[in-house]
Each structure stands twice: as C-alpha cells, then as structure tokens.
Amino acid sequence: MHKVMSFLDTYSGYNQIPMHEADKSKTALMIDKANFCYEVIMFGLKNARATYQRLMDRVFKEQIGRNVEVYVDNMILKSKNSEQHAKDLEEIFSQLRKVDMRLNPTKYVFRV
C-alpha cells in the first residue's frame, strides 16, 4: 500500500527530445530564401508520442512498477512513507537530470 504520492509533468516533453540527425531534413520548412529544420521532435509527428513513451520507459526502467508510473508526459511517484518518498524523489530527479529532461513547475503536486 502506498501512502504518499507526488505527481510530476514534463515541460513540453516532445520538444526536449533531439531529432535524429538523419530525420532533420524530413522536417524542412522553406521560408523565403532560407530552409529550416527541426532540431527536436515536434508535437505533430506521427510517432512522437510512441518515441517519447519509449524514452520514458528506458529512463525509468528500474523504477516503473516499484515507485513510479509513467504515461507519456505524466509521472506518478508512489511511496510507502514520507522518508522513503524523499529518497524516491531524489532518485527520479537524478534520472531526469541524466537525460536533461525538465519538469513543468506549474503542474507539480508533492506529497499527497
């Protein structure tokens, strides 16, 4: 039974994933005399959601089912007590730092 939970949300999650170099040219926009290509995955791409979920599954592979559940850009951190919850938050933040993923501070809900 989990007694303490926190809810986290990534900030523009898709836009934090770098576009594969070989695919950048496929996102080209032509404006007047210049061409622009997306450097990050954009929201409207067909596989953006699956790519993002796959990344989250890989980043949190050790935590999913144990102390975190991830669905696209939403994360639920669950712990048995407050002391463990602080350690779990530290672990989650450490994993997010490794992949340079930022969270949306307006959607945090801690220790519910």
Order of alpha helices (4+ residues) and beta strands (2+ residues): beta-beta-beta-alpha-beta-beta-alpha
